[in-house]
Structures are given as C-alpha cells and as structure tokens.
C-alpha cells in the first residue's frame, strides 16, 4: 500500500469512532459549526436512515441526480441519461472526473456493485432494493437463482445501460447512494464504521454517538472543493440548549425545530439572522378507517375537516412560516399547484350538520379518539384535539410518543387518528402520492385502498412527459380530496439561524443542509 494511502487509512481508523464518547469537537479555523436536531440512526449508506441521517449521508454519498435548492433534479454522478423506448431501458453517461474519498475513480462497476449489494444484503435488503425491483434479473438475484444482476450492462467504465421489466420514467431520479466497491475488501463488512466510501463534497471523519458528527472537505470533489475545511455538527435536540449555544457564539448555523420557530422569529435580537427555505413535505391528519369504523362514513371524515381551523395555525403556531395547501403535493416540488382548489373554510355549523346526518349529533355514539404524533407536533395536536371536542362533541385527547415508537405504531396500523408527514426522497410528486396512498406501498399508513388511485399512479410512472404525468397527479389529488381520506395540514418552511457573515448555506427541499458552498466570514 503506498504511504499516502496507508496514512489515510490509519487516520480514518482513528477518526470514525462510532460509539466512542468524548468531548464536543472544538472550533477550528475553517470549520463551520452547526447542529443536528437529533442523533444519527446510522452511517450505513445501505440502510434507510431517516431525515437527520440522510441529510448527513447526502453530503458524503451521491446518486445519478441530486435535488437543487428549487426542488429540481440536477446532474450529480450522471451527466446524461437517455431512454430510447419510453422508460423501458436507460443509458447513463457517468461523470468521468468523479473520485471517491479513497482516491479511486468512480465507475459503472461501482454502480452495479452497489445495486447488487442492496439486493443481496442480509438479513434485510438495502433500502434501494425497492427502487431496483423493476430491473431485469433483480428478483432472480434476490432469490439466489442468479449470481449477477442481468438487467445491467457496462459498455465502458463510464456508461451503464439498465433494462427494466416495465417502463419507469422516474428511474434516474431515485435516491441511490453509490459506494466505493473497494471499501469492503479493504476494511471488511463493517467498513462504513471505519472509512468514508462516497464521492460527495465531504468525507465522514467522525461520529460520536449522541454528541457530534464531523465532516471534512473532499479536496478532489468533482464540483470543486468546499469553501470550508470542515463542518462540525453538534447533536442538540433540546431547543433551549440549541439557542443557548447559538447565543453564546458556539454555532454558526442553527437549524430550528418546528416548535422553536414561533419563539425565535419574534425576538428582535435575531433580526437579519433568520433564513427560511421551502420544504417538500406533505403533512396531513390521517384517518384510519379500518381501526375506527365511523371514519368509513365520508360525512364523518368531512366533518372532522370542517371542524379544524387550519388557517389559524399558519400564523398562530408557525408564525407565518408555513404554506397552507389543499393537496398532497407540496411546495418545493415540480407539480405543486399553488392555484389548486382552496381548502374548505373552518365551518363549525356545517361540520355539526354533517355529523348529525351521519347519526352522531353532538358526537353521540362516537368512541373517544386520540390524536397521535411525535414530539414535534404536540402543540398542533393539542390545538386540533380541543377543536374537535368543542365543535363535534367527540372526546379527543392527544398521545405523543417518541419518534421511533410513533412510526412503529402507525406502520402497524395501531393509530386511528394521527399527524403524519413525508419529506420527498426524489423530486417528483410520485414520492408524496404513491408512498402514502398506493395500496401496495409499505408506508400507506392509513391502509386506504382504491384501485382507481393505484391505476393513476401506475400510469404516471410510465410517462416520460412531466406535463402528462402531472395531469394524472392532479386527477389523483382530486380523488384524495373527494374521498377526504386525509386532511392536508400547513407545511412549515425549514428555518435556520445563520450568523452574520456566513453565506452560501442552503437547506434543500428534501431537508438536506447543503454546506458545499457555505463560507465563513
């Protein structure tokens, strides 16, 4: 092993110390100091990581495309992608100047290795296996009846051809994270805990569980080296601690949790330091008709919607930093319709009348309910529960759970009424519609099923023309509204405190804080 490579490997082994406790990293010249709202759940790029971990891993690993600050798909490790047959096959031209953090060049063989590893990973497939299910030979590889992914050919190191079993116009947009295929041979199966295997603008230098993450600039990054030497991310879930650290000058950037925005934006001492960005997240009050039979009556579902004053929450709970929508495609994505049918107004009289028509005047005969959610929606859930009780006469309480417990409960269909959200993984409305409402989706947490909706999604997936695809999405949204299967809630912006003189920082609509162009004073 050449000396520079050996030295780099030794330094990496010392640096990535997952599970090792220690003091927070000190600020250094050229180090941007920021925060995370929670600890990472993983640094394994083959595991679905959740919003906080994915925001970090997307600085380290890249796919064919990325999402820009406006929510558009832009080239990343592919410079060109073409389909000669309406999405049945795709030919990718890969970036010739991309290099991994190891110094090895990125090639088509790394793409194939990454995909085969997702499909054959044990005991669970990698998160990308879902997006690869349409590649020819994927099922045979997963079942062990084939030794390689037959639907992929590599004409040369920077060209990749993929054949699919059905047209898929969105395949280039899927959130793949490509990995250096040499890492496992060099560092073993747990290589991700010992080395940084991506091509992104930053290499993962350390993760101190519950305390901090350190990213260091990738000098050979194809998009140009970052302007800062490193980014130090302190894990600060408590808003009071976060603000105290920012006020003390310990942080250059402080992304705010939703429940802190209202307090911060009204304090004059932060004038000029508040930055807001569009969030591609659909949010809604979900009604599980299987678990709570009265919700099978559309009049009851509509009455719940009319009993909620959603307009009041935009200013009252979100300090005006939220968009009121009446659909299930949100700002920050192509396909968002700001001129869509406006939300039904707060109408307590009509809500009471509908409930009476359904045979439940004043809430008579309706079992008690609880609005479930994670800690970040406590105030919103409390406000809505009080409104439902006052307007409809239904006893409604609030059940707040830790995030992991809440997600497990709604995945298993154990909550009848809950506040759900989904941040786009790729820049197309399909990610916000099909994931939440298609009958085959593992994240259809209300368990609502409708063959017409499924058909619209399957047709849209095969349409390469975004205009034609968006037309089907509008039909699908209209169907969701007509059925009142969920009640859209305001979408808060991403808001951060940014110290004067710090420039170039962007929070992308998918929730990734992009430090590549960030500069210190």
C-alpha positions in Angstrom: 0.0 0.0 0.0 1.6 3.4 -0.9 2.4 5.5 2.1 -0.3 8.2 1.5 -3.0 5.6 1.2 -1.7 3.8 4.3 -1.6 7.0 6.2 -5.1 8.0 5.1 -6.4 4.6 6.2 -4.8 4.8 9.6 -6.1 8.3 10.2 -9.6 7.2 9.1 -9.5 4.2 11.5 -8.7 6.6 14.3 -11.3 9.1 13.3 -14.5 7.3 12.6 -15.2 6.1 16.2 -18.9 5.3 16.2 -20.0 4.6 19.8 -16.9 6.3 21.4 -17.8 9.0 23.8 -15.8 12.2 24.2 -15.9 16.0 24.4 -17.5 18.0 21.6 -15.1 18.9 18.9 -13.6 22.4 19.3 -14.0 25.0 16.6 -11.1 25.4 14.2 -10.1 27.9 11.6 -12.2 27.0 8.5 -14.6 24.8 10.5 -18.2 25.7 10.2 -20.1 24.9 13.4 -23.7 23.8 13.0 -26.2 21.5 14.7 -28.4 18.4 14.3 -31.9 18.1 15.8 -31.3 14.5 16.7 -28.5 11.9 16.6 -27.9 9.8 13.5 -29.6 6.5 13.4 -26.9 5.0 11.2 -23.9 5.9 9.0 -24.5 2.8 6.8 -25.5 4.0 3.3 -27.3 0.8 2.6 -29.9 1.4 5.4 -32.9 3.7 5.2 -31.7 6.3 7.5 -34.5 8.8 8.3 -34.4 12.5 7.7 -31.5 13.5 10.0 -29.1 10.7 8.9 -29.9 11.1 5.2 -29.2 14.8 5.5 -25.7 14.0 6.6 -25.1 11.0 4.3 -26.1 13.0 1.2 -23.0 15.2 1.9 -20.9 12.1 1.7 -22.6 9.9 -0.9 -24.2 10.7 -4.2 -26.5 9.2 -6.9 -27.2 9.8 -10.6 -29.0 13.0 -9.8 -29.5 15.4 -6.9 -32.1 18.0 -5.8 -31.2 21.7 -6.2 -32.4 24.4 -3.9 -35.6 24.9 -6.0 -36.5 21.2 -5.9 -35.3 20.4 -9.4 -33.4 17.3 -10.4 -29.9 18.2 -11.5 -27.0 16.0 -12.7 -24.8 14.5 -10.0 -22.8 11.4 -10.8 -24.6 11.0 -14.2 -24.1 13.8 -16.7 -26.7 12.4 -19.1 -29.5 9.9 -19.1 -31.5 8.8 -22.1 -34.3 6.3 -22.9 -34.9 5.1 -26.4 -38.1 3.3 -25.5 -40.2 5.4 -23.2 -38.5 4.4 -20.0 -38.2 0.6 -20.6 -34.4 1.0 -20.7 -32.0 3.7 -19.6 -28.5 4.6 -20.8 -26.5 6.6 -18.2 -23.3 8.6 -19.0 -21.3 8.8 -15.8 -19.1 11.7 -14.7 -15.6 10.9 -15.8 -13.9 13.2 -13.2 -15.6 11.9 -10.0 -13.4 10.2 -7.4 -14.2 8.5 -4.2 -12.8 9.7 -0.9 -10.3 6.8 -1.2 -8.9 8.4 -4.3 -10.3 5.6 -6.5 -12.2 6.7 -9.6 -16.0 6.3 -9.7 -17.1 3.9 -12.5 -20.1 1.9 -13.7 -18.7 -1.1 -11.9 -19.3 0.8 -8.6 -23.0 1.4 -9.6 -23.5 -2.3 -10.3 -21.7 -3.4 -7.1 -23.9 -1.0 -5.0 -27.1 -2.3 -6.6 -26.2 -6.0 -6.2 -25.3 -5.4 -2.6 -28.7 -3.7 -1.9 -30.5 -6.7 -3.4 -28.5 -9.4 -1.7 -27.8 -7.7 1.7 -28.7 -9.9 4.7 -30.8 -10.2 6.8 -32.6 -7.2 5.2 -32.2 -5.9 1.6 -30.8 -2.4 1.4 -33.2 0.5 1.1 -32.6 0.8 -2.7 -33.9 -2.7 -3.3 -37.4 -1.2 -3.5 -36.3 1.1 -6.4 -34.5 -1.7 -8.1 -37.4 -4.2 -8.2 -38.1 -3.3 -11.8 -34.6 -4.1 -13.1 -34.5 -7.3 -15.2 -33.0 -10.0 -13.1 -33.5 -8.3 -9.7 -35.9 -10.9 -8.4 -33.6 -13.8 -9.5 -30.6 -12.2 -7.8 -32.6 -11.7 -4.6 -33.9 -15.3 -4.7 -30.4 -16.7 -5.2 -31.2 -18.2 -8.6 -28.8 -15.8 -10.4 -25.3 -14.7 -9.4 -25.5 -11.2 -11.0 -28.0 -8.5 -12.0 -28.7 -9.5 -15.6 -30.5 -6.3 -16.5 -27.4 -4.1 -16.3 -24.6 -3.9 -18.9 -21.5 -1.8 -18.9 -20.2 -0.9 -22.4 -17.3 1.1 -20.9 -16.3 2.3 -17.4 -18.4 5.5 -17.7 -21.5 4.1 -19.4 -24.2 2.0 -17.9 -27.3 0.5 -19.6 -30.3 -0.6 -17.4 -33.2 -2.7 -18.7 -36.5 -2.7 -16.8 -39.4 -5.1 -16.9 -41.8 -2.2 -17.2 -41.4 1.5 -18.3 -40.3 3.7 -15.4 -39.9 7.4 -16.3 -38.6 8.2 -12.8 -35.7 5.7 -12.6 -32.9 8.4 -12.9 -34.4 10.4 -10.0 -34.4 7.6 -7.4 -32.2 8.4 -4.4 -29.4 5.9 -4.9 -26.2 6.5 -3.0 -23.3 4.9 -4.8 -20.5 3.3 -2.8 -16.8 2.6 -3.4 -16.7 -1.1 -4.2 -13.2 -1.4 -2.9 -14.2 -0.5 0.7 -15.4 -3.9 1.8 -12.2 -5.7 0.6 -10.1 -3.0 2.3 -11.9 -2.6 5.6 -14.3 -5.6 5.9 -18.1 -5.8 6.1 -18.4 -3.0 8.7 -16.3 -0.7 6.5 -18.8 2.2 6.9 -17.8 2.4 10.6 -14.1 2.7 9.7 -13.9 4.7 6.4 -15.7 7.1 4.2 -16.9 5.4 0.9 -18.6 8.2 -1.1 -17.8 10.8 -3.7 -19.6 13.7 -2.1 -18.1 17.1 -1.2 -17.4 15.9 2.4 -15.9 12.8 3.8 -17.3 11.4 7.1 -14.5 11.9 9.6 -16.2 11.0 12.9 -19.4 10.2 14.6 -19.6 10.4 18.4 -22.9 8.9 19.2 -25.3 11.4 20.8 -22.7 14.2 20.7 -21.3 15.2 17.3 -20.5 14.5 13.7 -17.5 15.8 11.8 -17.3 16.2 8.0 -14.1 17.1 6.3 -13.8 18.7 2.9 -13.1 16.4 -0.1 -10.4 18.3 -1.9 -10.8 16.4 -5.1 -14.6 16.8 -5.3 -15.8 17.0 -9.0 -17.8 20.1 -8.2 -14.9 21.9 -6.6 -13.6 21.7 -3.1 -15.9 23.1 -0.4 -15.0 26.6 0.8 -14.8 25.4 4.4 -12.2 22.9 5.7 -14.8 21.0 7.8 -18.3 21.0 9.3 -18.7 20.2 12.9 -22.3 19.2 13.8 -23.3 19.1 17.4 -26.3 16.9 18.4 -28.7 19.3 20.1 -32.3 18.0 20.3 -33.3 20.5 23.1 -34.4 23.9 21.6 -33.3 25.8 24.7 -29.8 24.3 24.6 -29.7 25.0 20.9 -30.5 28.6 21.3 -28.1 29.0 24.3 -25.3 27.5 22.3 -26.1 29.9 19.4 -26.4 32.9 21.6 -23.0 32.0 23.2 -21.3 32.1 19.8 -20.7 28.3 19.7 -22.7 27.8 16.5 -22.5 29.5 13.1 -25.7 27.8 11.9 -28.7 26.5 13.9 -31.5 24.8 12.0 -34.6 25.3 14.1 -37.1 22.6 15.2 -40.6 23.5 14.2 -41.7 24.1 17.8 -38.9 26.7 18.3 -39.6 28.8 15.1 -42.5 30.8 16.6 -40.4 31.9 19.6 -37.3 32.8 17.6 -38.8 34.8 14.7 -40.5 37.2 17.2 -37.3 38.1 19.0 -35.6 41.3 17.7 -32.2 40.1 18.6 -32.3 37.6 15.7 -33.3 40.1 13.1 -31.3 39.5 9.9 -30.2 36.1 11.1 -33.2 34.1 10.1 -33.2 32.1 6.8 -36.2 30.2 5.5 -36.3 27.5 2.8 -39.1 25.6 1.0 -39.9 22.2 2.4 -41.1 19.4 0.2 -43.0 17.6 2.9 -46.6 16.6 2.7 -48.4 16.7 6.1 -51.9 15.6 6.9 -54.2 14.4 9.7 -54.6 10.7 8.8 -57.8 8.8 9.4 -57.6 5.0 9.7 -61.0 3.6 8.5 -60.0 0.1 9.5 -59.3 0.9 13.1 -62.1 3.5 13.7 -65.3 2.3 11.8 -67.1 5.7 12.0 -64.5 7.1 9.6 -65.9 4.8 6.9 -68.7 7.3 6.6 -67.5 10.1 4.3 -69.7 12.6 6.2 -67.8 11.9 9.4 -64.4 12.4 7.7 -65.6 15.7 6.1 -67.0 16.9 9.4 -63.6 16.4 11.0 -62.0 18.5 8.3 -64.5 21.4 8.6 -64.1 21.4 12.4 -60.4 22.3 12.1 -59.2 25.9 11.7 -56.1 25.2 9.7 -55.7 28.8 8.6 -55.3 29.9 12.2 -52.4 27.6 12.8 -50.3 29.2 10.0 -49.9 32.4 12.0 -50.7 31.1 15.4 -48.4 28.0 15.6 -46.0 28.6 12.7 -45.6 32.4 12.9 -46.5 32.7 9.2 -43.6 30.4 8.2 -45.8 27.8 6.6 -47.8 27.2 3.4 -51.5 26.3 3.6 -52.2 23.6 1.0 -55.3 21.6 0.0 -53.4 18.9 -1.8 -50.9 16.1 -1.3 -48.1 17.6 -3.4 -46.3 20.4 -1.6 -44.1 23.5 -2.3 -40.6 22.6 -3.3 -41.6 20.0 -5.9 -42.4 20.3 -9.6 -46.1 19.5 -9.9 -47.1 21.6 -6.9 -50.3 23.6 -7.7 -50.5 26.8 -5.8 -53.7 27.6 -7.6 -55.4 24.3 -6.6 -58.8 24.2 -5.1 -58.6 26.2 -1.9 -59.0 24.4 1.4 -62.5 24.2 2.8 -63.1 27.0 5.3 -63.4 26.4 9.0 -67.2 25.8 9.2 -68.4 24.5 12.6 -72.0 24.7 11.6 -71.6 22.6 8.5 -69.4 20.2 10.5 -72.1 19.7 13.1 -74.8 19.2 10.5 -72.8 16.5 8.7 -72.2 14.6 11.9 -75.9 14.8 12.6 -76.7 13.5 9.1 -74.4 10.6 9.9 -76.4 9.8 13.0 -73.9 11.2 15.5 -75.4 14.6 16.5 -73.2 16.2 19.2 -70.8 13.3 18.9 -73.4 10.8 20.1 -72.2 7.2 19.8 -68.7 8.0 18.7 -65.9 6.3 20.6 -63.2 8.6 22.1 -60.2 9.4 20.0 -56.7 10.4 20.5 -54.5 12.4 18.0 -51.2 10.6 17.9 -47.9 12.1 16.8 -44.2 12.7 17.5 -42.9 15.3 20.0 -42.7 18.0 17.2 -46.5 18.1 16.8 -47.5 18.3 20.4 -48.9 21.9 20.2 -50.6 21.3 16.9 -52.2 18.0 18.1 -53.4 19.7 21.3 -55.0 22.6 19.4 -56.8 20.3 16.9 -58.0 17.9 19.7 -59.5 20.8 21.6 -61.3 22.0 18.4 -62.7 18.5 17.6 -64.0 18.2 21.1 -65.6 21.7 21.2 -67.1 21.6 17.7 -68.1 17.9 17.3 -68.6 16.8 20.8 -66.2 13.8 20.3 -63.9 13.2 23.3 -60.5 13.7 21.7 -57.2 13.5 23.5 -53.5 13.6 22.5 -51.0 10.8 22.5 -47.4 12.0 21.9 -44.7 9.3 21.5 -41.0 9.2 20.8 -40.4 9.3 17.1 -39.4 5.6 16.7 -42.3 4.3 18.8 -44.8 6.5 16.9 -43.5 5.4 13.5 -43.7 1.8 14.6 -47.3 2.3 15.8 -48.6 3.9 12.5 -46.7 1.3 10.4 -48.5 -1.4 12.3 -51.9 0.3 11.9 -52.3 0.9 15.7 -53.4 4.5 15.5 -56.8 5.7 14.3 -56.1 9.4 14.1 -52.6 10.8 13.7 -50.5 13.6 12.2 -48.3 12.2 9.5 -45.6 13.7 7.3 -43.5 12.6 4.4 -40.5 14.5 3.0 -39.7 13.8 -0.6 -36.8 11.5 -1.3 -36.8 12.4 -5.0 -38.2 15.4 -6.9 -41.4 14.1 -8.3 -45.0 14.1 -6.8 -45.0 10.3 -7.2 -42.9 10.2 -4.0 -45.6 12.0 -2.0 -48.6 10.4 -3.5 -47.8 6.7 -4.1 -45.8 6.3 -0.9 -48.8 7.5 1.2 -51.8 6.1 -0.7 -51.0 3.3 -3.1 -52.4 0.1 -1.8 -49.1 -1.7 -2.2 -47.0 0.9 -0.5 -45.4 -0.2 2.8 -45.8 3.4 4.0 -49.5 3.6 3.3 -50.2 4.1 7.0 -54.0 4.7 6.8 -54.4 1.4 4.9 -56.8 3.2 2.5 -57.2 1.3 -0.8 -58.6 2.5 -4.1 -58.0 0.7 -7.5 -58.6 4.0 -9.4 -55.8 5.7 -7.5 -53.5 2.8 -7.9 -54.1 2.8 -11.7 -53.3 6.6 -11.9 -50.0 6.1 -10.1 -49.0 3.1 -12.3 -49.9 5.0 -15.5 -47.9 8.1 -14.3 -44.8 6.0 -13.6 -44.6 5.1 -17.2 -45.0 8.6 -18.7 -41.7 10.3 -19.6 -43.5 13.7 -20.3 -43.8 15.5 -17.0 -46.8 17.5 -18.2 -48.7 14.4 -18.9 -47.5 12.9 -15.6 -48.6 16.0 -13.7 -52.1 15.7 -15.3 -52.5 12.3 -13.7 -51.2 13.5 -10.4 -53.9 16.2 -10.4 -56.6 13.5 -11.0 -55.1 11.5 -8.1 -55.1 14.6 -5.8 -58.7 15.3 -6.8 -59.7 11.7 -5.9 -58.0 12.1 -2.5 -59.8 15.3 -1.8 -63.2 13.9 -2.9 -62.8 10.9 -0.7 -61.5 13.1 2.3 -59.1 10.3 3.1 -56.7 12.6 4.9 -56.8 16.3 5.8 -53.9 18.3 4.5 -52.1 20.4 7.1 -49.9 23.5 6.7 -46.3 22.8 5.5 -43.8 24.6 7.6 -40.7 26.1 6.0 -37.2 24.9 7.0 -35.9 27.8 9.2 -32.4 28.3 10.5 -30.4 30.9 12.4 -27.3 31.9 10.4 -24.7 34.0 12.0 -24.0 37.3 10.1 -21.2 36.9 7.5 -21.9 33.2 6.9 -23.0 32.8 3.3 -23.9 30.2 0.7 -25.7 27.9 3.1 -28.8 26.2 1.6 -31.4 23.8 3.1 -32.7 21.9 0.1 -36.4 20.9 -0.1 -35.6 17.3 0.8 -34.2 18.5 4.2 -30.5 18.3 3.3 -28.5 21.2 4.7 -26.0 21.8 1.8 -22.6 23.0 3.2 -20.8 22.7 -0.1 -21.0 26.5 -1.0 -21.0 27.7 2.7 -18.4 30.3 3.5 -17.3 31.7 6.9 -16.9 35.5 7.5 
